[in-house]
Amino acid sequence: MPNDLQLNRFQITHVDWLVAQNTLSNLRRQVFIIEQGVSQEEEWDGQDATAQHWLATDATGKAIGTARLLPSGQIGRMAVLSDYRGTGTGAALLQAAVNHARDTGFSTVFLNAQSHALGFYQRAGFTADGAEFMEAGIPHYHMTQSLITTENSPVRTIEAPDIALLEFDTLEADWSADGAIITAVRDLVLGQELGQALDQELSQELGLPADRLSDDTDKTSLHWHAKNSSGETIGVVRMDLKGNISRLAVLPEHRNQGAGRALLDAAVARATRYGLPAAQLAGLQNLNRLFIHSGFTPIGESFMLHGHPHQIYRKDLTGNNIERQRQALSISDDDDGVAGHADKLRQDHQLLRLRREADFRQVILHMCQQAQQSIRIWSPMLDHKLFHSDDLSECISALARRNRYTKIEILLYDSHRAVKTGHALVDISRKLSSSISIKIVDPELRHLNDEFVLVDNAGVIYRSDFEQYEGFANFRDITENSRLGRQFKSAWETGLHDPNLRQLKI
């Protein structure tokens, strides 16, 4: 059997670590360290020299994915570049490792699967055992697959064409970029393009009337979409920042393939990372089996919604020790805030729950004092209580003066109050205009109530409503920093210049 597995759009090759080390390391650095925020200490564990490795390349020879098999039988370091997910590359890498293990006499293989990818590994023949646990700050399940062939359990194989046809991937979506396709999938699930009879049937299954394809909550929620091997969106779901899951929609022809559960798992994984105590949804009772298999428990009595019986389903997340971590590492209801917590930017991947004005003020100062490259502030009113202080002005001024590559960018809805009453950040922006810029958000984009601070490409401080002191911070969440960064960049490019912000006081 040759080492190369030929597929329509990519090739899987069994490679030697000493020969391909730089290529494999660069792939894993991009996916795990940069994209997912895994620390270098956790990623480079010293086991690569004794492992078997596979490399995926596209039709042009570009490296797009990798996986490894340890002597213990553990498959891991499955990394596929974001632009190539949903093409079957991950499934092919996994199957190559499983086939090698079987051919070389392993009786069992195992892996630690990220919770949002549970369905992907189940379809490849792996079974979860034990409870969900945290690894590198990400929820995982331990999964195994027996390779022993018996008369009643033939060897499971996947032909290359099936990988391309059946594979799908679950990815986080950006509403500003993907909102149209998300709404279109909801529309198709509701059956508006398939006839009135089917429309009624599918509307009942989903529990949503046809006139509620989208609402204002979409703009502030997190979204995920499942994509098939052709890159087509086959399912969607959303979750607000309180853990309320809704708008789960999977196209009829792709149901019973695990897409619904994979989407729910992705939302639950993010709720877990945020340290939320639970995830919940209001679901139709005829989807009870799906919710139960996804770890949700029915709560309370059923009720009628849009003319159909519904049930509240809840998944408790406190069993993952997140709440205990929060109590140990973040802000409690009895302490004096975050001043005593030595969180390090780009290193500490722990979610801090912020519940008071003092919490926000202290964590903003603490994170900004560690900035090396940039500080971006999205604040409708540039709250004086949080941003008008000598200490914060001093550290922002120091960053602005450090070198010509550092930058501070601030987006406001209305500059009137800051100009009229005076504001420390406005004052230093006037003095250091080449490094500190302030713009006004275009009126068409002022529908969002959130406020956030992004420090370098790692730190995040966020609250969904700028009028309430309730939110979170994380000193190393590259994924969330990138997501909010896209929102900031889009608004910055269309932002307006206010001459009042540049007028120096005489």
Backbone hydrogen bonds, N-H to C=O, Kabsch-Sander energy under -0.5 kcal/mol:
donor,donor_aa,acceptor,acceptor_aa,energy
5,L,12,I,-2.1
6,Q,4,D,-0.7
7,L,10,F,-1.6
11,Q,57,T,-2.6
12,I,5,L,-1.7
13,T,11,Q,-0.5
13,T,55,L,-2.8
15,V,13,T,-0.6
15,V,53,H,-2.0
20,A,16,D,-2.7
21,Q,17,W,-1.1
24,L,20,A,-2.6
25,S,21,Q,-2.7
26,N,22,N,-2.2
27,L,23,T,-1.8
28,R,24,L,-2.2
29,R,25,S,-2.6
30,Q,26,N,-2.0
31,V,27,L,-2.1
32,F,28,R,-2.5
33,I,28,R,-1.0
34,I,29,R,-2.6
35,E,30,Q,-1.6
36,Q,31,V,-1.1
38,V,32,F,-2.7
43,E,39,S,-2.0
44,W,40,Q,-2.5
45,D,43,E,-1.4
50,T,47,Q,-0.6
51,A,48,D,-1.1
52,Q,69,L,-2.7
53,H,15,V,-0.9
54,W,67,A,-2.4
55,L,13,T,-2.7
56,A,65,G,-3.0
57,T,11,Q,-2.3
58,D,62,K,-2.1
59,A,9,R,-0.7
61,G,58,D,-1.9
64,I,56,A,-3.1
65,G,56,A,-1.3
66,T,79,A,-2.3
67,A,54,W,-1.4
68,R,76,G,-2.3
69,L,52,Q,-2.4
70,L,74,Q,-2.7
73,G,70,L,-2.3
75,I,73,G,-0.5
75,I,110,F,-2.9
76,G,68,R,-2.2
79,A,66,T,-2.5
79,A,77,R,-0.8
81,L,64,I,-2.7
84,Y,81,L,-2.1
85,R,82,S,-1.2
87,T,84,Y,-1.0
89,T,84,Y,-0.5
92,A,88,G,-2.0
93,L,89,T,-2.3
94,L,90,G,-2.4
95,Q,91,A,-2.5
96,A,92,A,-2.2
97,A,93,L,-1.9
98,V,94,L,-2.3
99,N,95,Q,-2.8
100,H,96,A,-2.1
101,A,97,A,-2.3
102,R,98,V,-2.4
103,D,99,N,-2.7
104,T,100,H,-1.8
105,G,102,R,-1.3
106,F,101,A,-2.7
109,V,145,Q,-2.2
110,F,73,G,-2.1
111,L,143,M,-2.3
113,A,111,L,-0.7
113,A,141,Y,-2.8
115,S,139,P,-2.4
117,A,114,Q,-2.2
118,L,115,S,-1.6
121,Y,117,A,-1.7
122,Q,118,L,-2.2
123,R,119,G,-2.1
124,A,120,F,-0.7
125,G,122,Q,-1.7
126,F,121,Y,-2.3
127,T,144,T,-2.7
129,D,142,H,-2.7
133,F,140,H,-2.5
135,E,138,I,-2.4
138,I,135,E,-1.7
140,H,133,F,-3.5
141,Y,113,A,-2.3
142,H,129,D,-0.5
143,M,111,L,-2.8
144,T,127,T,-2.2
145,Q,109,V,-2.4
147,L,107,S,-3.3
148,I,107,S,-0.7
150,T,148,I,-0.5
150,T,153,S,-1.2
153,S,150,T,-0.6
157,T,155,V,-0.5
162,D,159,E,-0.7
163,I,159,E,-1.3
164,A,160,A,-1.3
165,L,161,P,-1.5
166,L,162,D,-2.8
167,E,163,I,-1.7
169,D,227,K,-2.4
171,L,169,D,-0.6
171,L,225,H,-2.6
173,A,223,H,-3.0
175,W,173,A,-0.6
177,A,174,D,-0.8
178,D,174,D,-4.0
179,G,175,W,-2.0
182,I,178,D,-2.4
183,T,179,G,-2.5
184,A,180,A,-2.0
185,V,181,I,-2.3
186,R,182,I,-2.2
187,D,183,T,-2.4
188,L,184,A,-2.4
189,V,185,V,-2.5
190,L,186,R,-2.3
191,G,187,D,-0.5
191,G,188,L,-0.7
192,Q,187,D,-1.7
194,L,191,G,-1.5
195,G,191,G,-0.6
199,D,195,G,-2.0
200,Q,196,Q,-2.0
201,E,197,A,-1.8
202,L,198,L,-2.9
203,S,199,D,-2.2
204,Q,200,Q,-1.9
205,E,201,E,-1.7
206,L,202,L,-2.6
207,G,203,S,-2.6
208,L,203,S,-0.9
212,R,209,P,-1.7
218,D,215,D,-1.6
219,K,216,D,-1.2
220,T,217,T,-1.1
221,S,217,T,-0.9
222,L,239,M,-3.0
223,H,173,A,-0.7
224,W,237,V,-2.3
225,H,171,L,-2.7
226,A,235,G,-2.5
227,K,169,D,-2.9
228,N,232,E,-2.4
229,S,167,E,-0.8
231,G,86,G,-0.6
231,G,228,N,-2.1
234,I,226,A,-3.4
235,G,226,A,-1.1
236,V,249,A,-2.6
237,V,224,W,-1.7
238,R,246,S,-2.3
239,M,222,L,-2.2
240,D,244,N,-2.0
243,G,240,D,-1.8
245,I,243,G,-0.7
245,I,280,Q,-3.1
246,S,238,R,-2.3
249,A,236,V,-2.6
249,A,247,R,-0.6
251,L,234,I,-2.9
254,H,251,L,-2.2
255,R,252,P,-1.4
257,Q,254,H,-0.6
262,A,258,G,-2.3
263,L,259,A,-2.3
264,L,260,G,-2.1
265,D,261,R,-2.8
266,A,262,A,-2.0
267,A,263,L,-1.9
268,V,264,L,-2.6
269,A,265,D,-2.5
270,R,266,A,-1.8
271,A,267,A,-2.3
272,T,268,V,-2.4
273,R,269,A,-2.1
274,Y,270,R,-2.0
275,G,272,T,-1.4
276,L,271,A,-2.2
279,A,315,K,-2.0
280,Q,243,G,-2.3
281,L,313,Y,-2.2
282,A,245,I,-0.5
283,G,281,L,-0.7
283,G,311,Q,-2.5
285,Q,309,P,-1.7
287,L,284,L,-1.7
288,N,285,Q,-1.7
291,F,287,L,-1.9
292,I,288,N,-2.7
293,H,289,R,-2.5
294,S,290,L,-1.2
295,G,292,I,-1.8
296,F,291,F,-2.5
297,T,314,R,-2.7
299,I,312,I,-3.1
303,F,310,H,-2.1
305,L,308,H,-2.6
308,H,305,L,-1.5
310,H,303,F,-3.8
311,Q,283,G,-2.4
312,I,299,I,-0.7
313,Y,281,L,-3.0
314,R,297,T,-2.1
315,K,279,A,-3.1
316,D,314,R,-0.5
317,L,277,P,-2.9
318,T,277,P,-0.8
320,N,317,L,-1.4
321,N,318,T,-1.5
322,I,317,L,-0.5
325,Q,321,N,-2.3
326,R,322,I,-2.6
327,Q,323,E,-2.5
328,A,324,R,-1.8
329,L,325,Q,-2.9
330,S,326,R,-2.7
332,S,330,S,-0.5
341,H,338,V,-1.9
342,A,340,G,-0.6
343,D,341,H,-1.6
346,R,475,F,-2.7
347,Q,344,K,-1.8
348,D,344,K,-2.3
349,H,347,Q,-0.8
350,Q,348,D,-0.9
352,L,473,A,-3.3
353,R,351,L,-0.6
354,L,352,L,-0.5
354,L,471,G,-2.6
360,F,356,R,-1.8
361,R,357,E,-2.5
362,Q,358,A,-2.4
363,V,359,D,-2.2
364,I,360,F,-2.5
365,L,361,R,-1.8
366,H,362,Q,-2.5
367,M,363,V,-2.4
368,C,364,I,-2.4
369,Q,365,L,-2.1
370,Q,367,M,-1.4
371,A,368,C,-1.4
375,I,407,K,-1.6
376,R,454,L,-2.7
377,I,409,E,-2.7
378,W,452,F,-2.9
379,S,377,I,-0.6
379,S,411,L,-2.5
386,L,383,D,-1.0
387,F,383,D,-2.9
388,H,384,H,-1.7
389,S,387,F,-1.1
393,S,389,S,-2.2
394,E,390,D,-2.4
395,C,391,D,-1.9
396,I,392,L,-2.3
397,S,393,S,-2.5
398,A,394,E,-2.1
399,L,395,C,-1.9
400,A,396,I,-2.4
401,R,397,S,-1.7
402,R,398,A,-0.7
402,R,399,L,-0.9
403,N,399,L,-0.6
406,T,403,N,-1.0
407,K,373,Q,-1.8
408,I,435,S,-2.5
409,E,375,I,-2.3
410,I,437,S,-2.3
411,L,377,I,-3.0
412,L,439,K,-2.4
413,Y,380,P,-1.8
414,D,380,P,-1.3
419,V,415,S,-2.5
420,K,416,H,-2.8
421,T,417,R,-2.5
422,G,418,A,-0.7
427,D,423,H,-2.2
428,I,424,A,-2.1
429,S,425,L,-1.7
430,R,426,V,-1.5
431,K,427,D,-1.1
432,L,428,I,-2.2
435,S,432,L,-1.6
436,I,432,L,-2.4
437,S,408,I,-2.6
437,S,435,S,-0.5
439,K,410,I,-2.6
440,I,496,L,-3.0
441,V,412,L,-3.6
445,L,442,D,-2.5
446,R,443,P,-1.3
448,L,445,L,-0.7
451,E,463,R,-2.4
452,F,378,W,-2.0
453,V,461,I,-2.2
454,L,376,R,-2.8
455,V,459,G,-1.5
456,D,374,S,-3.0
456,D,454,L,-0.5
458,A,455,V,-1.8
459,G,455,V,-2.0
460,V,474,N,-2.6
461,I,453,V,-1.9
462,Y,472,F,-3.0
463,R,451,E,-2.2
464,S,470,E,-0.5
466,F,449,N,-2.5
468,Q,465,D,-2.1
470,E,468,Q,-1.6
471,G,354,L,-2.7
472,F,462,Y,-2.3
473,A,352,L,-2.0
474,N,460,V,-2.6
475,F,350,Q,-0.5
477,D,458,A,-2.5
481,N,477,D,-2.5
482,S,478,I,-2.3
483,R,479,T,-2.1
484,L,480,E,-2.6
485,G,481,N,-1.9
486,R,482,S,-1.7
487,Q,483,R,-1.3
488,F,484,L,-2.5
489,K,485,G,-2.9
490,S,486,R,-2.2
491,A,487,Q,-1.9
492,W,488,F,-2.8
493,E,489,K,-2.3
494,T,490,S,-0.8
495,G,492,W,-1.1
496,L,440,I,-3.2
501,L,498,D,-1.8
502,R,499,P,-1.3
503,Q,499,P,-0.7
504,L,502,R,-0.6
